[in-house]
Amino acid sequence: MTDATPVPTPNDCSLPRRRSDFTTFNEAIDYAARSEKGLNFHDMRGTLERVYSYREMRDDALVTARRMVASGIGKGDRIALIAETCPDFAALFCACIYVGAWPVPLPLPTGFGGKEGYIDQLAVQLESSDPKMLIYPPEIAEMAQAAADRQGCEGTDWDSFAKREAPDCTLPEASPDDICYLQYSSGSTRFPTGVAVTHEALLHNLRGHSTSMDFRENDRVVSWLPWYHDMGLV
Protein backbone atom coordinates (compact mmCIF):
# COMPACT_ATOMS: atom_id res chain seq x y z
CA MET A 1 0.00 0.00 0.00
CA THR A 2 1.42 3.38 -1.00
CA ASP A 3 0.97 6.69 0.75
CA ALA A 4 -1.73 8.98 -0.60
CA THR A 5 -0.55 11.65 -3.00
CA PRO A 6 -0.34 14.98 -1.13
CA VAL A 7 -2.82 17.65 -2.16
CA PRO A 8 -1.42 21.20 -2.31
CA THR A 9 -2.94 23.97 -0.26
CA PRO A 10 -5.73 25.79 -2.13
CA ASN A 11 -5.32 29.03 -4.04
CA ASP A 12 -8.76 30.29 -3.14
CA CYS A 13 -9.56 31.18 0.44
CA SER A 14 -12.56 32.70 2.21
CA LEU A 15 -10.28 34.64 4.55
CA PRO A 16 -9.86 38.20 3.22
CA ARG A 17 -6.38 39.04 1.95
CA ARG A 18 -4.63 41.65 4.07
CA ARG A 19 -1.67 43.58 2.73
CA SER A 20 0.54 43.24 5.77
CA ASP A 21 -1.51 45.67 7.90
CA PHE A 22 -0.48 43.93 11.13
CA THR A 23 1.35 45.41 14.11
CA THR A 24 3.63 42.38 14.62
CA PHE A 25 4.61 39.26 12.71
CA ASN A 26 3.01 37.18 15.49
CA GLU A 27 -0.32 38.74 14.55
CA ALA A 28 0.28 37.91 10.89
CA ILE A 29 0.97 34.24 11.71
CA ASP A 30 -2.17 34.04 13.84
CA TYR A 31 -4.26 35.50 11.02
CA ALA A 32 -2.78 33.24 8.34
CA ALA A 33 -3.51 30.19 10.51
CA ARG A 34 -7.23 30.89 10.17
CA SER A 35 -7.05 30.00 6.46
CA GLU A 36 -6.48 26.74 4.58
CA LYS A 37 -3.41 28.13 2.84
CA GLY A 38 0.18 27.26 3.65
CA LEU A 39 3.53 26.08 2.33
CA ASN A 40 4.05 23.37 -0.28
CA PHE A 41 7.48 21.73 -0.39
CA HIS A 42 8.67 20.17 -3.66
CA ASP A 43 11.71 18.03 -4.39
CA MET A 44 14.33 18.84 -7.03
CA ARG A 45 12.15 17.27 -9.73
CA GLY A 46 9.17 19.42 -8.80
CA THR A 47 7.24 16.63 -7.09
CA LEU A 48 5.16 17.76 -4.13
CA GLU A 49 6.61 16.15 -1.00
CA ARG A 50 5.02 17.90 1.97
CA VAL A 51 2.01 20.14 2.49
CA TYR A 52 2.30 22.37 5.56
CA SER A 53 -0.69 24.56 6.33
CA TYR A 54 -0.23 27.79 8.23
CA ARG A 55 -2.51 26.35 10.90
CA GLU A 56 -0.23 23.35 11.39
CA MET A 57 2.83 25.61 11.32
CA ARG A 58 1.37 27.84 14.04
CA ASP A 59 0.41 24.85 16.20
CA ASP A 60 3.93 23.42 15.88
CA ALA A 61 5.47 26.83 16.55
CA LEU A 62 3.50 27.35 19.76
CA VAL A 63 4.48 23.93 21.12
CA THR A 64 8.10 24.60 20.17
CA ALA A 65 7.92 28.04 21.80
CA ARG A 66 6.87 26.45 25.10
CA ARG A 67 9.73 23.98 24.70
CA MET A 68 12.12 26.90 24.22
CA VAL A 69 10.89 28.62 27.38
CA ALA A 70 11.37 25.37 29.31
CA SER A 71 14.93 25.27 27.94
CA GLY A 72 15.68 28.70 29.38
CA ILE A 73 15.22 30.73 26.20
CA GLY A 74 13.62 34.13 26.66
CA LYS A 75 12.97 37.48 25.08
CA GLY A 76 16.03 38.99 23.41
CA ASP A 77 17.99 35.73 23.25
CA ARG A 78 19.44 34.86 19.87
CA ILE A 79 18.79 31.38 18.49
CA ALA A 80 20.81 30.28 15.46
CA LEU A 81 18.93 28.02 13.05
CA ILE A 82 20.41 26.20 10.08
CA ALA A 83 17.94 27.26 7.41
CA GLU A 84 17.01 24.07 5.62
CA THR A 85 13.90 24.62 3.50
CA CYS A 86 11.53 22.38 5.43
CA PRO A 87 8.69 22.50 8.00
CA ASP A 88 11.10 22.05 10.93
CA PHE A 89 12.85 25.33 10.19
CA ALA A 90 9.55 27.17 9.59
CA ALA A 91 8.18 26.06 12.96
CA LEU A 92 11.42 26.85 14.80
CA PHE A 93 11.70 30.29 13.20
CA CYS A 94 8.13 31.19 14.20
CA ALA A 95 8.61 29.68 17.66
CA CYS A 96 11.53 32.02 18.32
CA ILE A 97 9.34 34.97 17.38
CA TYR A 98 6.54 33.84 19.71
CA VAL A 99 9.09 33.62 22.54
CA GLY A 100 10.51 37.05 21.70
CA ALA A 101 13.90 35.53 20.85
CA TRP A 102 15.74 36.50 17.68
CA PRO A 103 15.97 33.68 15.14
CA VAL A 104 19.23 33.80 13.19
CA PRO A 105 18.98 31.85 9.89
CA LEU A 106 22.37 30.43 8.91
CA PRO A 107 23.40 28.64 5.70
CA LEU A 108 23.59 24.99 4.86
CA PRO A 109 26.95 23.63 3.68
CA THR A 110 27.89 24.10 0.03
CA GLY A 111 30.62 22.51 -2.04
CA PHE A 112 32.96 25.46 -1.51
CA GLY A 113 35.61 25.07 1.17
CA GLY A 114 34.63 21.57 2.23
CA LYS A 115 33.85 20.46 5.76
CA GLU A 116 36.39 22.65 7.55
CA GLY A 117 35.44 25.69 5.49
CA TYR A 118 31.80 25.30 6.51
CA ILE A 119 32.69 24.87 10.18
CA ASP A 120 34.85 28.00 10.01
CA GLN A 121 32.05 29.99 8.35
CA LEU A 122 29.47 28.89 10.91
CA ALA A 123 31.83 29.57 13.81
CA VAL A 124 32.46 33.14 12.63
CA GLN A 125 28.73 33.82 12.23
CA LEU A 126 28.03 32.29 15.64
CA GLU A 127 30.71 34.48 17.19
CA SER A 128 29.14 37.52 15.51
CA SER A 129 25.53 36.76 16.50
CA ASP A 130 26.37 35.28 19.94
CA PRO A 131 23.38 32.89 20.11
CA LYS A 132 22.25 31.01 23.18
CA MET A 133 21.65 27.91 21.10
CA LEU A 134 22.28 26.49 17.62
CA ILE A 135 19.61 24.12 16.26
CA TYR A 136 20.43 22.18 13.12
CA PRO A 137 19.31 19.26 10.89
CA PRO A 138 20.52 15.87 12.16
CA GLU A 139 22.24 15.22 8.83
CA ILE A 140 24.91 17.87 9.48
CA ALA A 141 25.26 17.28 13.22
CA GLU A 142 29.02 16.70 13.16
CA MET A 143 29.85 19.98 11.40
CA ALA A 144 27.23 22.11 13.16
CA GLN A 145 28.12 20.82 16.61
CA ALA A 146 31.82 21.44 15.96
CA ALA A 147 31.02 25.08 15.17
CA ALA A 148 28.82 25.39 18.27
CA ASP A 149 31.53 23.90 20.48
CA ARG A 150 34.10 26.29 19.05
CA GLN A 151 31.86 29.29 19.78
CA GLY A 152 30.72 28.00 23.17
CA CYS A 153 26.95 27.87 22.66
CA GLU A 154 24.63 24.92 23.16
CA GLY A 155 24.03 22.88 20.03
CA THR A 156 21.29 20.35 19.30
CA ASP A 157 19.64 18.82 16.27
CA TRP A 158 15.96 19.58 15.85
CA ASP A 159 14.84 15.96 16.28
CA SER A 160 16.47 15.89 19.72
CA PHE A 161 15.07 19.31 20.60
CA ALA A 162 11.56 18.13 19.64
CA LYS A 163 11.76 15.45 22.36
CA ARG A 164 12.14 18.01 25.16
CA GLU A 165 9.24 18.81 27.47
CA ALA A 166 6.90 21.65 26.46
CA PRO A 167 4.90 22.62 29.57
CA ASP A 168 2.20 25.29 29.37
CA CYS A 169 3.43 28.83 29.91
CA THR A 170 2.54 32.41 29.09
CA LEU A 171 4.35 33.75 26.04
CA PRO A 172 5.37 37.42 25.94
CA GLU A 173 3.58 40.09 23.93
CA ALA A 174 5.48 41.51 20.98
CA SER A 175 5.76 45.19 20.04
CA PRO A 176 6.31 46.69 16.57
CA ASP A 177 9.75 48.00 17.55
CA ASP A 178 10.94 44.64 18.94
CA ILE A 179 13.60 42.79 16.95
CA CYS A 180 11.87 40.09 14.91
CA TYR A 181 14.93 38.29 13.53
CA LEU A 182 18.59 38.71 12.64
CA GLN A 183 19.31 38.32 8.92
CA TYR A 184 22.78 37.87 7.44
CA SER A 185 23.56 39.33 4.03
CA SER A 186 24.34 36.89 1.24
CA GLY A 187 28.08 37.55 1.34
CA SER A 188 28.42 37.84 -2.43
CA THR A 189 30.77 40.85 -2.19
CA ARG A 190 32.13 40.50 1.36
CA PHE A 191 31.69 38.32 4.44
CA PRO A 192 27.99 38.14 5.47
CA THR A 193 26.87 41.00 7.72
CA GLY A 194 24.11 40.63 10.31
CA VAL A 195 21.15 43.02 10.16
CA ALA A 196 18.57 43.24 12.97
CA VAL A 197 15.04 43.47 11.51
CA THR A 198 12.16 44.78 13.63
CA HIS A 199 8.54 43.64 13.29
CA GLU A 200 7.67 47.07 11.94
CA ALA A 201 10.43 47.00 9.31
CA LEU A 202 9.54 43.47 8.19
CA LEU A 203 5.84 44.25 7.82
CA HIS A 204 6.60 47.50 5.99
CA ASN A 205 8.77 45.54 3.56
CA LEU A 206 6.06 42.91 3.03
CA ARG A 207 3.46 45.62 2.53
CA GLY A 208 5.62 47.11 -0.20
CA HIS A 209 5.96 43.71 -1.86
CA SER A 210 2.24 43.00 -1.85
CA THR A 211 1.34 46.48 -3.09
CA SER A 212 3.96 46.96 -5.82
CA MET A 213 3.58 43.41 -7.14
CA ASP A 214 -0.20 43.81 -7.17
CA PHE A 215 -0.94 40.42 -5.66
CA ARG A 216 -4.49 39.20 -6.27
CA GLU A 217 -6.70 37.01 -4.09
CA ASN A 218 -5.80 33.68 -5.72
CA ASP A 219 -2.16 34.27 -6.66
CA ARG A 220 0.45 31.69 -5.67
CA VAL A 221 4.15 32.44 -5.04
CA VAL A 222 6.88 30.02 -6.16
CA SER A 223 10.47 30.31 -4.90
CA TRP A 224 13.59 28.16 -5.10
CA LEU A 225 15.78 30.56 -3.11
CA PRO A 226 17.13 29.18 0.19
CA TRP A 227 15.69 30.55 3.43
CA TYR A 228 19.08 31.78 4.64
CA HIS A 229 19.04 34.18 1.67
CA ASP A 230 17.31 37.49 2.39
CA MET A 231 15.22 37.23 -0.79
CA GLY A 232 14.36 33.62 0.00
CA LEU A 233 13.17 34.27 3.54
CA VAL A 234 11.05 37.38 2.89
N, C-alpha and C positions, 0 to 999 in steps of 0.2 A: 504494500500500500504506500503510495507516495503522498507527500504533503500537498495540501491544496495550494493552488497558485495564488500568490498574494494579489489583492485588489488595491490599486492605488487610491489615495485619498481623493475625494471628489473636487472638481473645479467649482461647481456651484455650491452655494452655502446660504442658508437663511439669515445668518448673522450679518448685520450690516458692516460693510468695509469701512474702517476708520483709518485715516491717513496720519497715523502716528500722533494722534492728539492725546497722548497719555502723559502723566506727570513722571512716571518711573517705568523702567523696563519690567519690573515685577507686575505692574498693572497691565502691561501689554500681554505678558504671558498668561495672566489670569483670564483676560478677555479672549485671547486666541483659543484657550482650552474649552471655551463654550461652543466651539464649532466642531465640524467633522474633518476639518482640514489638518494638514500636518506635513511631515517630511517623508519623502520616498527615496530610499537608498538603492542605487543600481550598481551592478558590478561593471567591470571594464568592458564587457560586451553589450552593456545597456540593458541587461536583464534585471528586472525588479527583484531585489533580495529581501528588503525589509520595509514595512510600512509602519510609520511611527507618528501617531496622531499627536496633536498638541496637548490633548487631554491626557494621554498616556505619559507624554514628556513631563507635564506639570506634576502629575502624580508621582512619577519617579523622582523628580527634582525635590519635591517636598520631603519625601522619605529620606533622600540623600542629605538634604539640609539638616534634618534632625540627627542624622548619623554624624555629620560634621560637627554639630554643636556638642554631641556626646564625646567627640574626639578632641575637644578643646579649641575648636576653630570658632572665631568670633568676628565681629564687625571690624573691618580694617585690616584683617589678616590677608596675606597674599597666598593664593593656592595655585601652584604651577600645574598645568594640565597638558599632557602631550595630545595634540589636537588631531587625533585620528577621526576621519569623517564617519561617524557611527553614532547610534543612540546613546552609548555610554558617555561619550564626550558631551553631547547635547544636554543630558540630564545633569552631569557634574557641573557644567558651566552655569546652568540655570540655578542649581543648588547653591553654588557660591553666592550668587546674586541675592537669593532669598535670605541667606545668612548675613549678608552685608560684607562678605569677604570679597576680595578682588581676584577673579579668575585671571590667570596669565597663560594664554594659549602659546604653546611652544611646538617647534616643528618635529616631524617624524624624521628618521634618518634618510638620507639620500645616498647616491653612489659616490658623492664627492668626499674625499678625505677618509673614507673607511670608518671602521669602528672607533678608533681613537680620535679621529677628527670630530665625530658626532659627540662623543663624550666631552671633548674640550669645548665644543660649541654650547652644549647644554650647561656645562659647569659655569661658563662665563655668563650666560643669561640668568642662571640661578643666582649667581653672585650679585648681579645687577638688580634683580627683582626681589631678592631676599625673601623667598616664600617660606611659610611655615611647613608646607608639605608639597611633595611632588607626587602626582598620581598619573600612572602610565599604563598602556596596554601590556598584558602579560607577555606578549611576544617579544618585547624589547626590554624585558626586566633587567637583564645583565648590564646593558649599557646605561639605562636610565638610573638604576640604583647606584652604579659607579659614579655618575655625575652628582647624584644626591649626597652620597657619602663624602665626596670631595668638597661639596659646598657646606655640608653640615646640617642639612634639613632632613626631615623624615621622608622616606620614600615608600610607596606601596603601589601594587598594581590594582586596577579597579575591580577585579574579581575578588581579591582579598578584602578591599575596603567595603565592598557590598555585603560582606558577611558580618560586619560590625553591628552592634546594637543600635537601634534608632528610636529611643524613647521619646514620648511626646514632650514637646517644649514650645515655648512662645518664641516665634521668630521676630526679629526687629523690623520696624517700619523703615522704609527707604525714603530718602528725600531727593529732589531733582538734582541738587548740587553734590550728592554723594558720588564717590567713584564707583562706576559700574564694572569696569574691567581694565586691565592693563594690556595694551596691544603693542607688540613689537613690529617695527617696520620690516619690510621684506629683505633688506640687506643687499639689494642689487648693486648699490653704489658704495656702500660702506657697511661696517658691522651693524646688525639690527639695533635700533634704538627704541626703548620703551616709551610709550605715550599713555598717560592716564586719561581715560575717557569717562566723563560723568554721564549720569542718566540723561540729563538735559541735552548734552552735546550729541549723544547717540540718537535720541529721539528726533532732534532737529535734523540730523543727517538723514535719518530714515524718512522723515517728512519730505525733505528735499528730493530724495529718490522717488518716492511715490507720486509726488506732484509733477516733477519734470519728466518722468517717464510715462506719465499719464496711464497708470495702471487702471484696468477695468475690473469689474466685479469677478469675472470668471477667468482672469489671466493666471497663468502658471509660470513660475520662474525655474529655469534650469541652470545649474552651475556645476562645473567640474573643478573649480578652484579649491585648494585645500583650506581648511578652517583656520590654520595658523597664518594665512595670508589676509591682510586687511580687507581686500576686496572679496575674499571668500567668506569671511565671517559675517560681514555686514551686507 
